[in-house]
């Protein structure tokens, strides 16, 4: 089993804090050198306290689910002898509210579009590859959201 770490860095930078108008902008520095600007979602905390150019946690969760699914799909496609040229997913998520009035991501829809060189799989084979990817995606097994995949080629 693997272990993973994340570093989250925020600084007040001399701004007032107790008035709750502090910046929610922060960064996610990763061990490979990538630094991702992050913030709360402007729909949750208005600008200028949030930074719309930063990735918010909800977007990151959707991207993580989509990325995990794609990586498994590519592996299964290669095993099936299929050459994938492009894979683009316009994934989305919807918030829900549980019985305790807590908000959570309740539904995620993946919309991967793939292009192939050579043999193009039938819709049935494409759907089977996506089912395999979903079954193996660790991120998908780590959330309670319903995850739906609507796959197309072209």
Number of C-alpha atoms within 10 A of each C-alpha: 2 3 4 4 6 9 10 11 12 13 12 12 9 7 11 11 11 7 7 9 15 17 21 24 23 21 18 17 15 13 10 6 7 9 12 14 17 23 23 23 22 17 9 9 15 14 15 13 17 23 21 18 12 19 19 21 13 17 15 12 16 21 18 14 23 27 16 17 26 21 12 20 24 18 13 17 19 12 10 12 10 17 16 17 9 13 16 13 19 12 19 16 19 14 12 13 11 9 6 6 8 8 11 14 17 16 16 21 20 22 17 20 15 17 15 16 10 10 10 16 15 10 12 9 13 18 16 14 21 23 16 15 22 23 13 15 20 14 16 20 13 9 13 11 18 13 18 14 18 13 16 14 15 9
